Amino acid sequence: MKNLGQLMKQAQEMQTKMAEMQERLAETEVIGQSGAGMVTVTLNGKGEMRSVKVDPSLIIPAEAEVMEDLITAAHNDALSKVEAQKKEESSKMMGGLQLPPGFKLPF
């Protein structure tokens, strides 16, 4: 039973580390860009959009659809960066522990 006790202790430590990582990621901001930087979107580590900046040259009523597409692309760029950070932080924390295929962590 000693091994079970150690396993439970490791699981509790992992849970604490996961909570700390989630807090750090929530405070992180990433910037996604599209249109060669004409549109930028800032997201926090939870994927929530914090700001959008649009180059004034794009603000032409007839070009609204293009601007909407660029904003969407910038948001998706920032979101993919958030996901990459999550994956990197999780990998560091797990210390090489291999999870079974399809197993997802709780975030």
Jmol script that loads the backbone (N, CA, C; Angstrom):
load data "model"
ATOM      1  N   MET A   1       0.814  -1.197   0.000  1.00  0.00           N
ATOM      2  CA  MET A   1       0.000   0.000   0.000  1.00  0.00           C
ATOM      3  C   MET A   1       0.859   1.265   0.000  1.00  0.00           C
ATOM      4  N   LYS A   2       2.142   1.138   0.281  1.00  0.00           N
ATOM      5  CA  LYS A   2       3.003   2.312   0.292  1.00  0.00           C
ATOM      6  C   LYS A   2       3.036   2.975  -1.080  1.00  0.00           C
ATOM      7  N   ASN A   3       3.073   2.180  -2.135  1.00  0.00           N
ATOM      8  CA  ASN A   3       3.084   2.723  -3.488  1.00  0.00           C
ATOM      9  C   ASN A   3       1.796   3.484  -3.797  1.00  0.00           C
ATOM     10  N   LEU A   4       0.673   2.996  -3.312  1.00  0.00           N
ATOM     11  CA  LEU A   4      -0.602   3.673  -3.516  1.00  0.00           C
ATOM     12  C   LEU A   4      -0.586   5.034  -2.835  1.00  0.00           C
ATOM     13  N   GLY A   5      -0.027   5.093  -1.652  1.00  0.00           N
ATOM     14  CA  GLY A   5       0.081   6.365  -0.932  1.00  0.00           C
ATOM     15  C   GLY A   5       0.950   7.350  -1.686  1.00  0.00           C
ATOM     16  N   GLN A   6       2.045   6.873  -2.244  1.00  0.00           N
ATOM     17  CA  GLN A   6       2.925   7.742  -3.029  1.00  0.00           C
ATOM     18  C   GLN A   6       2.224   8.213  -4.301  1.00  0.00           C
ATOM     19  N   LEU A   7       1.475   7.331  -4.908  1.00  0.00           N
ATOM     20  CA  LEU A   7       0.735   7.685  -6.111  1.00  0.00           C
ATOM     21  C   LEU A   7      -0.314   8.759  -5.815  1.00  0.00           C
ATOM     22  N   MET A   8      -0.994   8.615  -4.701  1.00  0.00           N
ATOM     23  CA  MET A   8      -1.999   9.617  -4.305  1.00  0.00           C
ATOM     24  C   MET A   8      -1.334  10.966  -4.032  1.00  0.00           C
ATOM     25  N   LYS A   9      -0.182  10.938  -3.394  1.00  0.00           N
ATOM     26  CA  LYS A   9       0.545  12.172  -3.111  1.00  0.00           C
ATOM     27  C   LYS A   9       0.973  12.846  -4.411  1.00  0.00           C
ATOM     28  N   GLN A  10       1.466  12.052  -5.370  1.00  0.00           N
ATOM     29  CA  GLN A  10       1.869  12.601  -6.658  1.00  0.00           C
ATOM     30  C   GLN A  10       0.671  13.188  -7.404  1.00  0.00           C
ATOM     31  N   ALA A  11      -0.461  12.535  -7.306  1.00  0.00           N
ATOM     32  CA  ALA A  11      -1.672  13.032  -7.967  1.00  0.00           C
ATOM     33  C   ALA A  11      -2.095  14.371  -7.369  1.00  0.00           C
ATOM     34  N   GLN A  12      -2.006  14.512  -6.055  1.00  0.00           N
ATOM     35  CA  GLN A  12      -2.349  15.770  -5.405  1.00  0.00           C
ATOM     36  C   GLN A  12      -1.377  16.875  -5.810  1.00  0.00           C
ATOM     37  N   GLU A  13      -0.092  16.537  -5.877  1.00  0.00           N
ATOM     38  CA  GLU A  13       0.907  17.524  -6.304  1.00  0.00           C
ATOM     39  C   GLU A  13       0.643  17.955  -7.741  1.00  0.00           C
ATOM     40  N   MET A  14       0.291  17.011  -8.594  1.00  0.00           N
ATOM     41  CA  MET A  14      -0.003  17.309  -9.989  1.00  0.00           C
ATOM     42  C   MET A  14      -1.223  18.217 -10.088  1.00  0.00           C
ATOM     43  N   GLN A  15      -2.221  17.961  -9.277  1.00  0.00           N
ATOM     44  CA  GLN A  15      -3.425  18.781  -9.289  1.00  0.00           C
ATOM     45  C   GLN A  15      -3.101  20.216  -8.875  1.00  0.00           C
ATOM     46  N   THR A  16      -2.257  20.380  -7.877  1.00  0.00           N
ATOM     47  CA  THR A  16      -1.834  21.709  -7.434  1.00  0.00           C
ATOM     48  C   THR A  16      -1.068  22.425  -8.542  1.00  0.00           C
ATOM     49  N   LYS A  17      -0.153  21.693  -9.181  1.00  0.00           N
ATOM     50  CA  LYS A  17       0.626  22.285 -10.276  1.00  0.00           C
ATOM     51  C   LYS A  17      -0.276  22.686 -11.441  1.00  0.00           C
ATOM     52  N   MET A  18      -1.287  21.866 -11.730  1.00  0.00           N
ATOM     53  CA  MET A  18      -2.228  22.189 -12.806  1.00  0.00           C
ATOM     54  C   MET A  18      -2.980  23.478 -12.497  1.00  0.00           C
ATOM     55  N   ALA A  19      -3.427  23.635 -11.270  1.00  0.00           N
ATOM     56  CA  ALA A  19      -4.152  24.842 -10.884  1.00  0.00           C
ATOM     57  C   ALA A  19      -3.251  26.065 -11.011  1.00  0.00           C
ATOM     58  N   GLU A  20      -1.998  25.931 -10.586  1.00  0.00           N
ATOM     59  CA  GLU A  20      -1.052  27.038 -10.699  1.00  0.00           C
ATOM     60  C   GLU A  20      -0.796  27.392 -12.158  1.00  0.00           C
ATOM     61  N   MET A  21      -0.663  26.379 -13.003  1.00  0.00           N
ATOM     62  CA  MET A  21      -0.432  26.612 -14.424  1.00  0.00           C
ATOM     63  C   MET A  21      -1.625  27.323 -15.053  1.00  0.00           C
ATOM     64  N   GLN A  22      -2.824  26.917 -14.693  1.00  0.00           N
ATOM     65  CA  GLN A  22      -4.016  27.552 -15.242  1.00  0.00           C
ATOM     66  C   GLN A  22      -4.091  29.018 -14.827  1.00  0.00           C
ATOM     67  N   GLU A  23      -3.693  29.333 -13.601  1.00  0.00           N
ATOM     68  CA  GLU A  23      -3.672  30.719 -13.153  1.00  0.00           C
ATOM     69  C   GLU A  23      -2.660  31.536 -13.953  1.00  0.00           C
ATOM     70  N   ARG A  24      -1.466  30.958 -14.167  1.00  0.00           N
ATOM     71  CA  ARG A  24      -0.442  31.659 -14.958  1.00  0.00           C
ATOM     72  C   ARG A  24      -0.927  31.897 -16.379  1.00  0.00           C
ATOM     73  N   LEU A  25      -1.538  30.886 -16.977  1.00  0.00           N
ATOM     74  CA  LEU A  25      -2.022  31.033 -18.347  1.00  0.00           C
ATOM     75  C   LEU A  25      -3.137  32.071 -18.443  1.00  0.00           C
ATOM     76  N   ALA A  26      -3.992  32.136 -17.433  1.00  0.00           N
ATOM     77  CA  ALA A  26      -5.073  33.121 -17.450  1.00  0.00           C
ATOM     78  C   ALA A  26      -4.518  34.542 -17.464  1.00  0.00           C
ATOM     79  N   GLU A  27      -3.352  34.738 -16.865  1.00  0.00           N
ATOM     80  CA  GLU A  27      -2.737  36.063 -16.817  1.00  0.00           C
ATOM     81  C   GLU A  27      -1.916  36.364 -18.075  1.00  0.00           C
ATOM     82  N   THR A  28      -1.648  35.354 -18.877  1.00  0.00           N
ATOM     83  CA  THR A  28      -0.854  35.503 -20.091  1.00  0.00           C
ATOM     84  C   THR A  28      -1.684  36.161 -21.186  1.00  0.00           C
ATOM     85  N   GLU A  29      -1.046  36.995 -21.978  1.00  0.00           N
ATOM     86  CA  GLU A  29      -1.707  37.558 -23.150  1.00  0.00           C
ATOM     87  C   GLU A  29      -0.895  37.206 -24.387  1.00  0.00           C
ATOM     88  N   VAL A  30      -1.590  36.830 -25.455  1.00  0.00           N
ATOM     89  CA  VAL A  30      -0.942  36.558 -26.731  1.00  0.00           C
ATOM     90  C   VAL A  30      -1.620  37.410 -27.796  1.00  0.00           C
ATOM     91  N   ILE A  31      -0.834  37.761 -28.811  1.00  0.00           N
ATOM     92  CA  ILE A  31      -1.342  38.611 -29.883  1.00  0.00           C
ATOM     93  C   ILE A  31      -1.298  37.833 -31.186  1.00  0.00           C
ATOM     94  N   GLY A  32      -2.424  37.794 -31.862  1.00  0.00           N
ATOM     95  CA  GLY A  32      -2.507  37.191 -33.182  1.00  0.00           C
ATOM     96  C   GLY A  32      -2.634  38.292 -34.219  1.00  0.00           C
ATOM     97  N   GLN A  33      -2.109  38.035 -35.401  1.00  0.00           N
ATOM     98  CA  GLN A  33      -2.133  39.041 -36.460  1.00  0.00           C
ATOM     99  C   GLN A  33      -2.624  38.446 -37.764  1.00  0.00           C
ATOM    100  N   SER A  34      -3.153  39.314 -38.601  1.00  0.00           N
ATOM    101  CA  SER A  34      -3.495  38.930 -39.966  1.00  0.00           C
ATOM    102  C   SER A  34      -3.322  40.153 -40.852  1.00  0.00           C
ATOM    103  N   GLY A  35      -3.325  39.918 -42.155  1.00  0.00           N
ATOM    104  CA  GLY A  35      -3.169  41.023 -43.085  1.00  0.00           C
ATOM    105  C   GLY A  35      -1.876  41.778 -42.881  1.00  0.00           C
ATOM    106  N   ALA A  36      -0.773  41.055 -42.668  1.00  0.00           N
ATOM    107  CA  ALA A  36       0.555  41.653 -42.449  1.00  0.00           C
ATOM    108  C   ALA A  36       0.534  42.652 -41.304  1.00  0.00           C
ATOM    109  N   GLY A  37      -0.207  42.325 -40.253  1.00  0.00           N
ATOM    110  CA  GLY A  37      -0.244  43.183 -39.062  1.00  0.00           C
ATOM    111  C   GLY A  37      -1.299  44.271 -39.110  1.00  0.00           C
ATOM    112  N   MET A  38      -2.126  44.272 -40.142  1.00  0.00           N
ATOM    113  CA  MET A  38      -3.164  45.307 -40.245  1.00  0.00           C
ATOM    114  C   MET A  38      -4.286  45.069 -39.250  1.00  0.00           C
ATOM    115  N   VAL A  39      -4.439  43.837 -38.809  1.00  0.00           N
ATOM    116  CA  VAL A  39      -5.418  43.491 -37.782  1.00  0.00           C
ATOM    117  C   VAL A  39      -4.696  42.689 -36.710  1.00  0.00           C
ATOM    118  N   THR A  40      -4.844  43.112 -35.456  1.00  0.00           N
ATOM    119  CA  THR A  40      -4.277  42.350 -34.338  1.00  0.00           C
ATOM    120  C   THR A  40      -5.366  42.075 -33.315  1.00  0.00           C
ATOM    121  N   VAL A  41      -5.285  40.911 -32.728  1.00  0.00           N
ATOM    122  CA  VAL A  41      -6.230  40.481 -31.703  1.00  0.00           C
ATOM    123  C   VAL A  41      -5.419  40.014 -30.510  1.00  0.00           C
ATOM    124  N   THR A  42      -5.790  40.464 -29.324  1.00  0.00           N
ATOM    125  CA  THR A  42      -5.132  40.036 -28.097  1.00  0.00           C
ATOM    126  C   THR A  42      -6.085  39.153 -27.306  1.00  0.00           C
ATOM    127  N   LEU A  43      -5.589  37.954 -26.940  1.00  0.00           N
ATOM    128  CA  LEU A  43      -6.370  37.011 -26.130  1.00  0.00           C
ATOM    129  C   LEU A  43      -5.641  36.745 -24.829  1.00  0.00           C
ATOM    130  N   ASN A  44      -6.415  36.398 -23.789  1.00  0.00           N
ATOM    131  CA  ASN A  44      -5.764  35.914 -22.576  1.00  0.00           C
ATOM    132  C   ASN A  44      -5.578  34.411 -22.712  1.00  0.00           C
ATOM    133  N   GLY A  45      -4.969  33.806 -21.713  1.00  0.00           N
ATOM    134  CA  GLY A  45      -4.673  32.380 -21.761  1.00  0.00           C
ATOM    135  C   GLY A  45      -5.894  31.483 -21.750  1.00  0.00           C
ATOM    136  N   LYS A  46      -7.054  32.044 -21.493  1.00  0.00           N
ATOM    137  CA  LYS A  46      -8.287  31.266 -21.541  1.00  0.00           C
ATOM    138  C   LYS A  46      -8.935  31.347 -22.916  1.00  0.00           C
ATOM    139  N   GLY A  47      -8.318  32.144 -23.807  1.00  0.00           N
ATOM    140  CA  GLY A  47      -8.883  32.308 -25.143  1.00  0.00           C
ATOM    141  C   GLY A  47      -9.899  33.425 -25.237  1.00  0.00           C
ATOM    142  N   GLU A  48     -10.049  34.213 -24.168  1.00  0.00           N
ATOM    143  CA  GLU A  48     -10.984  35.336 -24.185  1.00  0.00           C
ATOM    144  C   GLU A  48     -10.326  36.524 -24.889  1.00  0.00           C
ATOM    145  N   MET A  49     -11.070  37.156 -25.792  1.00  0.00           N
ATOM    146  CA  MET A  49     -10.528  38.284 -26.531  1.00  0.00           C
ATOM    147  C   MET A  49     -10.475  39.510 -25.625  1.00  0.00           C
ATOM    148  N   ARG A  50      -9.302  40.142 -25.585  1.00  0.00           N
ATOM    149  CA  ARG A  50      -9.096  41.335 -24.759  1.00  0.00           C
ATOM    150  C   ARG A  50      -9.130  42.619 -25.572  1.00  0.00           C
ATOM    151  N   SER A  51      -8.641  42.567 -26.824  1.00  0.00           N
ATOM    152  CA  SER A  51      -8.678  43.763 -27.656  1.00  0.00           C
ATOM    153  C   SER A  51      -8.541  43.403 -29.120  1.00  0.00           C
ATOM    154  N   VAL A  52      -8.990  44.315 -29.957  1.00  0.00           N
ATOM    155  CA  VAL A  52      -8.857  44.215 -31.403  1.00  0.00           C
ATOM    156  C   VAL A  52      -8.349  45.558 -31.889  1.00  0.00           C
ATOM    157  N   LYS A  53      -7.343  45.535 -32.734  1.00  0.00           N
ATOM    158  CA  LYS A  53      -6.835  46.764 -33.341  1.00  0.00           C
ATOM    159  C   LYS A  53      -6.884  46.584 -34.856  1.00  0.00           C
ATOM    160  N   VAL A  54      -7.459  47.587 -35.541  1.00  0.00           N
ATOM    161  CA  VAL A  54      -7.616  47.544 -36.984  1.00  0.00           C
ATOM    162  C   VAL A  54      -6.931  48.762 -37.583  1.00  0.00           C
ATOM    163  N   ASP A  55      -6.068  48.526 -38.573  1.00  0.00           N
ATOM    164  CA  ASP A  55      -5.411  49.624 -39.271  1.00  0.00           C
ATOM    165  C   ASP A  55      -6.492  50.525 -39.890  1.00  0.00           C
ATOM    166  N   PRO A  56      -6.393  51.841 -39.682  1.00  0.00           N
ATOM    167  CA  PRO A  56      -7.417  52.754 -40.208  1.00  0.00           C
ATOM    168  C   PRO A  56      -7.648  52.640 -41.715  1.00  0.00           C
ATOM    169  N   SER A  57      -6.656  52.213 -42.463  1.00  0.00           N
ATOM    170  CA  SER A  57      -6.832  52.091 -43.912  1.00  0.00           C
ATOM    171  C   SER A  57      -7.852  51.014 -44.290  1.00  0.00           C
ATOM    172  N   LEU A  58      -8.154  50.126 -43.368  1.00  0.00           N
ATOM    173  CA  LEU A  58      -9.124  49.061 -43.650  1.00  0.00           C
ATOM    174  C   LEU A  58     -10.565  49.478 -43.384  1.00  0.00           C
ATOM    175  N   ILE A  59     -10.744  50.572 -42.719  1.00  0.00           N
ATOM    176  CA  ILE A  59     -12.092  50.962 -42.310  1.00  0.00           C
ATOM    177  C   ILE A  59     -12.780  51.711 -43.456  1.00  0.00           C
ATOM    178  N   ILE A  60     -13.227  50.927 -44.405  1.00  0.00           N
ATOM    179  CA  ILE A  60     -13.955  51.406 -45.575  1.00  0.00           C
ATOM    180  C   ILE A  60     -15.241  50.580 -45.618  1.00  0.00           C
ATOM    181  N   PRO A  61     -16.385  51.241 -45.585  1.00  0.00           N
ATOM    182  CA  PRO A  61     -17.644  50.484 -45.535  1.00  0.00           C
ATOM    183  C   PRO A  61     -17.749  49.370 -46.570  1.00  0.00           C
ATOM    184  N   ALA A  62     -17.282  49.581 -47.759  1.00  0.00           N
ATOM    185  CA  ALA A  62     -17.385  48.563 -48.807  1.00  0.00           C
ATOM    186  C   ALA A  62     -16.483  47.367 -48.538  1.00  0.00           C
ATOM    187  N   GLU A  63     -15.516  47.520 -47.638  1.00  0.00           N
ATOM    188  CA  GLU A  63     -14.560  46.461 -47.330  1.00  0.00           C
ATOM    189  C   GLU A  63     -14.872  45.769 -45.995  1.00  0.00           C
ATOM    190  N   ALA A  64     -16.072  45.927 -45.496  1.00  0.00           N
ATOM    191  CA  ALA A  64     -16.445  45.365 -44.194  1.00  0.00           C
ATOM    192  C   ALA A  64     -16.228  43.851 -44.139  1.00  0.00           C
ATOM    193  N   GLU A  65     -16.565  43.146 -45.201  1.00  0.00           N
ATOM    194  CA  GLU A  65     -16.429  41.689 -45.203  1.00  0.00           C
ATOM    195  C   GLU A  65     -14.963  41.278 -45.116  1.00  0.00           C
ATOM    196  N   VAL A  66     -14.084  41.992 -45.813  1.00  0.00           N
ATOM    197  CA  VAL A  66     -12.653  41.714 -45.743  1.00  0.00           C
ATOM    198  C   VAL A  66     -12.160  41.933 -44.321  1.00  0.00           C
ATOM    199  N   MET A  67     -12.575  43.037 -43.697  1.00  0.00           N
ATOM    200  CA  MET A  67     -12.148  43.330 -42.325  1.00  0.00           C
ATOM    201  C   MET A  67     -12.636  42.246 -41.363  1.00  0.00           C
ATOM    202  N   GLU A  68     -13.861  41.800 -41.526  1.00  0.00           N
ATOM    203  CA  GLU A  68     -14.391  40.743 -40.664  1.00  0.00           C
ATOM    204  C   GLU A  68     -13.562  39.466 -40.808  1.00  0.00           C
ATOM    205  N   ASP A  69     -13.199  39.133 -42.039  1.00  0.00           N
ATOM    206  CA  ASP A  69     -12.382  37.939 -42.273  1.00  0.00           C
ATOM    207  C   ASP A  69     -11.004  38.081 -41.632  1.00  0.00           C
ATOM    208  N   LEU A  70     -10.416  39.274 -41.734  1.00  0.00           N
ATOM    209  CA  LEU A  70      -9.098  39.501 -41.132  1.00  0.00           C
ATOM    210  C   LEU A  70      -9.163  39.422 -39.606  1.00  0.00           C
ATOM    211  N   ILE A  71     -10.217  39.942 -39.020  1.00  0.00           N
ATOM    212  CA  ILE A  71     -10.374  39.863 -37.559  1.00  0.00           C
ATOM    213  C   ILE A  71     -10.509  38.407 -37.130  1.00  0.00           C
ATOM    214  N   THR A  72     -11.299  37.655 -37.870  1.00  0.00           N
ATOM    215  CA  THR A  72     -11.450  36.229 -37.563  1.00  0.00           C
ATOM    216  C   THR A  72     -10.110  35.511 -37.666  1.00  0.00           C
ATOM    217  N   ALA A  73      -9.344  35.799 -38.706  1.00  0.00           N
ATOM    218  CA  ALA A  73      -8.036  35.161 -38.891  1.00  0.00           C
ATOM    219  C   ALA A  73      -7.076  35.542 -37.769  1.00  0.00           C
ATOM    220  N   ALA A  74      -7.078  36.808 -37.360  1.00  0.00           N
ATOM    221  CA  ALA A  74      -6.203  37.245 -36.268  1.00  0.00           C
ATOM    222  C   ALA A  74      -6.593  36.568 -34.960  1.00  0.00           C
ATOM    223  N   HIS A  75      -7.884  36.445 -34.715  1.00  0.00           N
ATOM    224  CA  HIS A  75      -8.353  35.766 -33.504  1.00  0.00           C
ATOM    225  C   HIS A  75      -7.895  34.312 -33.505  1.00  0.00           C
ATOM    226  N   ASN A  76      -8.068  33.640 -34.627  1.00  0.00           N
ATOM    227  CA  ASN A  76      -7.659  32.235 -34.706  1.00  0.00           C
ATOM    228  C   ASN A  76      -6.156  32.079 -34.548  1.00  0.00           C
ATOM    229  N   ASP A  77      -5.376  33.026 -35.052  1.00  0.00           N
ATOM    230  CA  ASP A  77      -3.926  33.000 -34.885  1.00  0.00           C
ATOM    231  C   ASP A  77      -3.563  33.112 -33.399  1.00  0.00           C
ATOM    232  N   ALA A  78      -4.201  34.062 -32.711  1.00  0.00           N
ATOM    233  CA  ALA A  78      -3.933  34.224 -31.281  1.00  0.00           C
ATOM    234  C   ALA A  78      -4.376  32.994 -30.496  1.00  0.00           C
ATOM    235  N   LEU A  79      -5.526  32.435 -30.838  1.00  0.00           N
ATOM    236  CA  LEU A  79      -6.025  31.249 -30.139  1.00  0.00           C
ATOM    237  C   LEU A  79      -5.095  30.057 -30.325  1.00  0.00           C
ATOM    238  N   SER A  80      -4.540  29.888 -31.527  1.00  0.00           N
ATOM    239  CA  SER A  80      -3.610  28.773 -31.735  1.00  0.00           C
ATOM    240  C   SER A  80      -2.349  28.969 -30.898  1.00  0.00           C
ATOM    241  N   LYS A  81      -1.938  30.207 -30.671  1.00  0.00           N
ATOM    242  CA  LYS A  81      -0.780  30.484 -29.826  1.00  0.00           C
ATOM    243  C   LYS A  81      -1.085  30.167 -28.366  1.00  0.00           C
ATOM    244  N   VAL A  82      -2.315  30.453 -27.927  1.00  0.00           N
ATOM    245  CA  VAL A  82      -2.716  30.106 -26.556  1.00  0.00           C
ATOM    246  C   VAL A  82      -2.665  28.590 -26.389  1.00  0.00           C
ATOM    247  N   GLU A  83      -3.195  27.862 -27.351  1.00  0.00           N
ATOM    248  CA  GLU A  83      -3.192  26.398 -27.274  1.00  0.00           C
ATOM    249  C   GLU A  83      -1.771  25.847 -27.252  1.00  0.00           C
ATOM    250  N   ALA A  84      -0.881  26.440 -28.041  1.00  0.00           N
ATOM    251  CA  ALA A  84       0.513  25.991 -28.053  1.00  0.00           C
ATOM    252  C   ALA A  84       1.166  26.227 -26.697  1.00  0.00           C
ATOM    253  N   GLN A  85       0.855  27.373 -26.062  1.00  0.00           N
ATOM    254  CA  GLN A  85       1.405  27.648 -24.735  1.00  0.00           C
ATOM    255  C   GLN A  85       0.878  26.647 -23.717  1.00  0.00           C
ATOM    256  N   LYS A  86      -0.401  26.339 -23.790  1.00  0.00           N
ATOM    257  CA  LYS A  86      -0.977  25.350 -22.870  1.00  0.00           C
ATOM    258  C   LYS A  86      -0.270  24.009 -23.020  1.00  0.00           C
ATOM    259  N   LYS A  87      -0.078  23.602 -24.269  1.00  0.00           N
ATOM    260  CA  LYS A  87       0.563  22.315 -24.534  1.00  0.00           C
ATOM    261  C   LYS A  87       1.990  22.310 -23.999  1.00  0.00           C
ATOM    262  N   GLU A  88       2.719  23.400 -24.218  1.00  0.00           N
ATOM    263  CA  GLU A  88       4.102  23.495 -23.747  1.00  0.00           C
ATOM    264  C   GLU A  88       4.175  23.457 -22.225  1.00  0.00           C
ATOM    265  N   GLU A  89       3.304  24.234 -21.568  1.00  0.00           N
ATOM    266  CA  GLU A  89       3.297  24.255 -20.104  1.00  0.00           C
ATOM    267  C   GLU A  89       2.920  22.893 -19.533  1.00  0.00           C
ATOM    268  N   SER A  90       1.936  22.250 -20.143  1.00  0.00           N
ATOM    269  CA  SER A  90       1.517  20.921 -19.673  1.00  0.00           C
ATOM    270  C   SER A  90       2.645  19.923 -19.824  1.00  0.00           C
ATOM    271  N   SER A  91       3.345  20.001 -20.952  1.00  0.00           N
ATOM    272  CA  SER A  91       4.448  19.086 -21.197  1.00  0.00           C
ATOM    273  C   SER A  91       5.549  19.269 -20.166  1.00  0.00           C
ATOM    274  N   LYS A  92       5.875  20.514 -19.850  1.00  0.00           N
ATOM    275  CA  LYS A  92       6.894  20.793 -18.835  1.00  0.00           C
ATOM    276  C   LYS A  92       6.464  20.218 -17.483  1.00  0.00           C
ATOM    277  N   MET A  93       5.208  20.457 -17.145  1.00  0.00           N
ATOM    278  CA  MET A  93       4.713  20.047 -15.842  1.00  0.00           C
ATOM    279  C   MET A  93       4.655  18.525 -15.722  1.00  0.00           C
ATOM    280  N   MET A  94       4.286  17.875 -16.810  1.00  0.00           N
ATOM    281  CA  MET A  94       4.123  16.426 -16.759  1.00  0.00           C
ATOM    282  C   MET A  94       5.475  15.721 -16.720  1.00  0.00           C
ATOM    283  N   GLY A  95       6.540  16.412 -17.054  1.00  0.00           N
ATOM    284  CA  GLY A  95       7.874  15.844 -16.971  1.00  0.00           C
ATOM    285  C   GLY A  95       8.053  14.591 -17.799  1.00  0.00           C
ATOM    286  N   GLY A  96       7.466  14.566 -18.988  1.00  0.00           N
ATOM    287  CA  GLY A  96       7.646  13.419 -19.870  1.00  0.00           C
ATOM    288  C   GLY A  96       6.659  12.290 -19.631  1.00  0.00           C
ATOM    289  N   LEU A  97       5.737  12.456 -18.698  1.00  0.00           N
ATOM    290  CA  LEU A  97       4.730  11.429 -18.450  1.00  0.00           C
ATOM    291  C   LEU A  97       3.863  11.278 -19.690  1.00  0.00           C
ATOM    292  N   GLN A  98       3.788  10.109 -20.230  1.00  0.00           N
ATOM    293  CA  GLN A  98       3.008   9.862 -21.439  1.00  0.00           C
ATOM    294  C   GLN A  98       1.582   9.476 -21.047  1.00  0.00           C
ATOM    295  N   LEU A  99       0.625  10.237 -21.565  1.00  0.00           N
ATOM    296  CA  LEU A  99      -0.779   9.935 -21.305  1.00  0.00           C
ATOM    297  C   LEU A  99      -1.312   9.014 -22.396  1.00  0.00           C
ATOM    298  N   PRO A 100      -2.306   8.193 -22.076  1.00  0.00           N
ATOM    299  CA  PRO A 100      -2.888   7.312 -23.089  1.00  0.00           C
ATOM    300  C   PRO A 100      -3.501   8.128 -24.234  1.00  0.00           C
ATOM    301  N   PRO A 101      -3.540   7.600 -25.449  1.00  0.00           N
ATOM    302  CA  PRO A 101      -4.142   8.315 -26.572  1.00  0.00           C
ATOM    303  C   PRO A 101      -5.574   8.707 -26.259  1.00  0.00           C
ATOM    304  N   GLY A 102      -5.933   9.944 -26.594  1.00  0.00           N
ATOM    305  CA  GLY A 102      -7.287  10.422 -26.351  1.00  0.00           C
ATOM    306  C   GLY A 102      -7.533  10.968 -24.969  1.00  0.00           C
ATOM    307  N   PHE A 103      -6.588  10.795 -24.061  1.00  0.00           N
ATOM    308  CA  PHE A 103      -6.750  11.290 -22.691  1.00  0.00           C
ATOM    309  C   PHE A 103      -6.528  12.794 -22.691  1.00  0.00           C
ATOM    310  N   LYS A 104      -7.496  13.523 -22.164  1.00  0.00           N
ATOM    311  CA  LYS A 104      -7.411  14.983 -22.120  1.00  0.00           C
ATOM    312  C   LYS A 104      -7.290  15.449 -20.678  1.00  0.00           C
ATOM    313  N   LEU A 105      -6.445  16.470 -20.497  1.00  0.00           N
ATOM    314  CA  LEU A 105      -6.337  17.088 -19.186  1.00  0.00           C
ATOM    315  C   LEU A 105      -7.525  18.018 -18.969  1.00  0.00           C
ATOM    316  N   PRO A 106      -7.823  18.364 -17.732  1.00  0.00           N
ATOM    317  CA  PRO A 106      -9.055  19.122 -17.447  1.00  0.00           C
ATOM    318  C   PRO A 106      -8.977  20.598 -17.768  1.00  0.00           C
ATOM    319  N   PHE A 107      -8.485  20.978 -18.969  1.00  0.00           N
ATOM    320  CA  PHE A 107      -8.557  22.381 -19.395  1.00  0.00           C
ATOM    321  C   PHE A 107      -8.462  22.469 -20.887  1.00  0.00           C
TER     322      PHE A 107
END
end "model"
wireframe off; spacefill off
backbone 0.3
color backbone group
